[in-house]
Amino acid sequence: MNMKTKTFDCVELQRKIRDSFWNEANGDINKLNQIIDYELSKSDLYKSIKERKEKQMVSA
């Protein structure tokens, strides 16, 4: 049986995401920052990490 193994390349994925953001921003660093901030605001993982950090800061 011939099984193909699919591999996941994290670096390649990150590069594609960065390139797509950069292209969307048309090379404008300020627009790129806005895009990244917007994408982060939609991320449940980012929200969870941010909330945990804020709780640690309050209890410290």
Buried (B, 14 or more C-beta within 10 A) or exposed (E): EEEEEEEEEEEEEEEEEEEEBBEEBEEEEEBBEEBBEEEEEEEEEEEEEEEEEEEEEEEE
